[in-house]
């Protein structure tokens, strides 16, 4: 049976699945009390996040997921906002 999906459709599906799995692991990490289970969930979340990034990079290389370079000022502003948020939550 021939493949009914394009490469872009398959990669998009994998990308979305990895993103959802990462979110699910992150959410579950905040709910678990067992340190060993939390550590396992964190490892799984990290692995999913790395897989998602690999798929994203493949899509970007194939021009399936076009991105633009952010101006340096916007990058600095985002970094500062995250540092501020981190400072407010600690």
N, C-alpha and C positions, 0 to 999 in steps of 0.2 A: 504494500500500500504506500503510495507516495506521501511525502510529508505535506500536510495541509497548511502548515504555518511557515511564514518567512523567517529568516534568521532574526530580523528585527523584532518580530512578534515574539519569538521564543526568548530572546534576550530580555525584552521588556517584561515578559511574564516572570522570568527568573529574578530580575531586578526587584520587581514589586514584591515577590514572595520573600526574598531575603530581607527587604526593608520591613515587612510585616513581622517576620520572625524576630528580627532585632528588637522591634518595639515590644513584642510579646515577652521576650526574655527580660528586657529592661523593666517592664511592668511587674513581672513575677519576682524579680530580684527585690523589689521594694516591699513585697508582701510575705517573704519567707523568713522564718525565725531560725532555721537550722543552718549553722555556718557552712557545713559541708555542701548542702544543697545550694546555698547562695553562691558559693565559690564555683560550683559546677555550672549554674545558670550564667554567671559572669563570664566564664570561659566560653560557653556556647554563644553568648551574646557577642563576644569579641570575634569569634570565628565567623559568625553570620555577618557581622559588620565588615570584616575583611573580605569575605566572599562577595558581598554587595559592592564593595569598592572595586574589586577585580572585574565584576560584570560591567559596572559603570565605565571603567577605563576601556574595556573592549568596545562598548557601545560608542564611546567618545571617539576612539580611533577609527571606527567605521562610519563616523558622522551620523550615527543613529540618535545621538544625544548631544546636540550642539551646545556648547557653552561659550561664554564670553569671558574675557579677562577682566576682573574687577579692577577699577582704578585703585591705586595704592592708598589713597585717602579713605576710600570706603572700607578697605581691608583694615586699616588702622582704627577706624571708628568702630567696626564690628569687634575687633580685639579688645578695645577699651570698654565697650559695653559688656562683653563677657567677663572681663576682669572686675568691673563694677558689680555685676550680678553675683559673681563668686564671692566678692568681699561682703556683700549684703547678706549672703546666705550662710556664711561661716560665723 
